Amino acid sequence: MSDGSWAGGKGSKPRKVDRKKFDDNYDRIFGKKKAGENVENCKEGEELGLKLLQSVKEMKAQKSDYKRNEGAEK
C-alpha cells in the first residue's frame, strides 16, 4: 500500500523564492513612483478637462439656440 509520503497535492505549499530577486524585478517591471511625477500630468489633465467642459457647454448652447431659431421660422 502507501506509506503516506505522497509528493503530489493542490499546491498549497509555497515555492522556494529568491526574495531579493523578486523585489528587484518587481521594481524594474512596475517601477517606483517619483514624488510629484503625476502632479504635472494632473494639472495638464485638469486644464484639458476644463477646456473640454467649456466646449461641451458651448455646443449645448449653440444647439439650444439652433432649436429656438428653427421653431421661430415655422
N, C-alpha and C positions, 0 to 999 in steps of 0.2 A: 504494500500500500504506500501511502505517502508519509514522509517524515515531518511534514509541516514547514519545510523551508522553501516554499514556492516563491520564485522571484517575480512573478507577474503581479498585476494589480491594476488599480484605477489611476495610478499616478499621483496619489496624494502626497507622496514624499517629494520634497523639492530637489531639483537637480543641483549638482555642485556648480557654483558660480564664482567667477573671479570678480569680486565686488568693485575693485578699483577700475578694472577694465570696463565693467558695466557702466559705472558712473562717468568715466571719461567719454565713452561713446554716446551716452545719453546727452551729455552737454554738447558734443560735437554735432549730433543729429538735430536736436531741438534748440540748442543754443541758449545762452543766458540772456535775459532781457537787460539792456543797459538802462540805467536810470535816466529818465527824460527822453528816451528814444521815441516813444509814441506820443509825446506831448506835441511835437511839431505836427505830426500827422493828424492828431486830434484837432488842432487849431485849423489846419487846412480843410479838414473834413467838415468842421463847423461852418467855415466860410462857404464852402461848396453847398452845404445843406441849406444855409440861409438864402443863397442865390437861387437854389432850386425852388425853395418855398416861395420866394418872391415871384419867380417865373410862373409858378402854378397859380398864384393869386391873380397875376396879371391876365393869364389865359382865361381864368374863370370870369373875370370882369369883362373881358372882350366878348366872351361867349354870351354872357347875360345881356350886354349891350346889343349884340347882334340879334338876339331873340326879341328884345324890345323893339328894335327898329324893324324887324321883319313883320311883327304883329301890327305895327302902325301903318305899313304900306298896304295892307289888305283892306 
